[in-house]
Amino acid sequence: MITTNEAHPSNWFGTQGSPVLPARVVDSIHTALTAGWMPENPGLPFHLNQSAGFVSPH
């Protein structure tokens, strides 16, 4: 599970979001693997927080 620093594209609070592009997904997967994510192991979701710098409009 990844928390990003961007608004969701369907956000209706006035902040325009943008889609998550494949390159961002690849980068996030590499970051999660480096941070200890082991996708072959069952269990609880792995949380990756990439929300640094996010400012909510509200």
CNS distance restraints for C-alpha pairs under 8 A (distance, minus, plus):
assign (resid   1 and name CA) (resid  45 and name CA) 6.39 0.50 0.50
assign (resid   1 and name CA) (resid  46 and name CA) 5.89 0.50 0.50
assign (resid   1 and name CA) (resid  47 and name CA) 4.84 0.50 0.50
assign (resid   1 and name CA) (resid  48 and name CA) 6.12 0.50 0.50
assign (resid   2 and name CA) (resid  28 and name CA) 7.83 0.50 0.50
assign (resid   2 and name CA) (resid  47 and name CA) 5.92 0.50 0.50
assign (resid   2 and name CA) (resid  48 and name CA) 4.74 0.50 0.50
assign (resid   2 and name CA) (resid  49 and name CA) 5.82 0.50 0.50
assign (resid   2 and name CA) (resid  50 and name CA) 6.93 0.50 0.50
assign (resid   3 and name CA) (resid  47 and name CA) 7.75 0.50 0.50
assign (resid   3 and name CA) (resid  48 and name CA) 6.34 0.50 0.50
assign (resid   3 and name CA) (resid  49 and name CA) 4.84 0.50 0.50
assign (resid   3 and name CA) (resid  50 and name CA) 5.53 0.50 0.50
assign (resid   3 and name CA) (resid  51 and name CA) 5.78 0.50 0.50
assign (resid   4 and name CA) (resid  49 and name CA) 6.61 0.50 0.50
assign (resid   4 and name CA) (resid  50 and name CA) 4.71 0.50 0.50
assign (resid   4 and name CA) (resid  51 and name CA) 4.50 0.50 0.50
assign (resid   4 and name CA) (resid  52 and name CA) 7.95 0.50 0.50
assign (resid   4 and name CA) (resid  54 and name CA) 7.96 0.50 0.50
assign (resid   5 and name CA) (resid  50 and name CA) 6.11 0.50 0.50
assign (resid   5 and name CA) (resid  51 and name CA) 3.89 0.50 0.50
assign (resid   5 and name CA) (resid  52 and name CA) 6.12 0.50 0.50
assign (resid   5 and name CA) (resid  53 and name CA) 6.36 0.50 0.50
assign (resid   5 and name CA) (resid  54 and name CA) 4.60 0.50 0.50
assign (resid   5 and name CA) (resid  55 and name CA) 7.99 0.50 0.50
assign (resid   6 and name CA) (resid  17 and name CA) 6.40 0.50 0.50
assign (resid   6 and name CA) (resid  18 and name CA) 7.52 0.50 0.50
assign (resid   6 and name CA) (resid  51 and name CA) 7.53 0.50 0.50
assign (resid   6 and name CA) (resid  54 and name CA) 6.65 0.50 0.50
assign (resid   7 and name CA) (resid  11 and name CA) 6.53 0.50 0.50
assign (resid   7 and name CA) (resid  15 and name CA) 6.64 0.50 0.50
assign (resid   7 and name CA) (resid  16 and name CA) 6.75 0.50 0.50
assign (resid   7 and name CA) (resid  17 and name CA) 4.57 0.50 0.50
assign (resid   7 and name CA) (resid  18 and name CA) 7.27 0.50 0.50
assign (resid   8 and name CA) (resid  16 and name CA) 7.83 0.50 0.50
assign (resid   8 and name CA) (resid  17 and name CA) 4.99 0.50 0.50
assign (resid   8 and name CA) (resid  18 and name CA) 6.89 0.50 0.50
assign (resid   8 and name CA) (resid  19 and name CA) 7.72 0.50 0.50
assign (resid   9 and name CA) (resid  16 and name CA) 6.51 0.50 0.50
assign (resid   9 and name CA) (resid  17 and name CA) 4.02 0.50 0.50
assign (resid   9 and name CA) (resid  18 and name CA) 5.16 0.50 0.50
assign (resid   9 and name CA) (resid  19 and name CA) 6.12 0.50 0.50
assign (resid  10 and name CA) (resid  17 and name CA) 7.07 0.50 0.50
assign (resid  11 and name CA) (resid  15 and name CA) 6.70 0.50 0.50
assign (resid  11 and name CA) (resid  16 and name CA) 6.83 0.50 0.50
assign (resid  11 and name CA) (resid  17 and name CA) 6.66 0.50 0.50
assign (resid  13 and name CA) (resid  57 and name CA) 7.52 0.50 0.50
assign (resid  14 and name CA) (resid  57 and name CA) 7.78 0.50 0.50
assign (resid  15 and name CA) (resid  57 and name CA) 6.86 0.50 0.50
assign (resid  20 and name CA) (resid  24 and name CA) 6.43 0.50 0.50
assign (resid  20 and name CA) (resid  25 and name CA) 7.11 0.50 0.50
assign (resid  21 and name CA) (resid  25 and name CA) 6.59 0.50 0.50
assign (resid  22 and name CA) (resid  26 and name CA) 6.26 0.50 0.50
assign (resid  23 and name CA) (resid  27 and name CA) 6.19 0.50 0.50
assign (resid  24 and name CA) (resid  28 and name CA) 6.04 0.50 0.50
assign (resid  25 and name CA) (resid  29 and name CA) 6.16 0.50 0.50
assign (resid  26 and name CA) (resid  30 and name CA) 6.28 0.50 0.50
assign (resid  27 and name CA) (resid  31 and name CA) 6.16 0.50 0.50
assign (resid  28 and name CA) (resid  32 and name CA) 6.04 0.50 0.50
assign (resid  29 and name CA) (resid  33 and name CA) 6.14 0.50 0.50
assign (resid  30 and name CA) (resid  34 and name CA) 6.21 0.50 0.50
assign (resid  31 and name CA) (resid  35 and name CA) 6.14 0.50 0.50
assign (resid  32 and name CA) (resid  36 and name CA) 6.36 0.50 0.50
assign (resid  32 and name CA) (resid  37 and name CA) 5.34 0.50 0.50
assign (resid  32 and name CA) (resid  48 and name CA) 6.38 0.50 0.50
assign (resid  33 and name CA) (resid  37 and name CA) 4.68 0.50 0.50
assign (resid  33 and name CA) (resid  38 and name CA) 6.64 0.50 0.50
assign (resid  37 and name CA) (resid  46 and name CA) 6.32 0.50 0.50
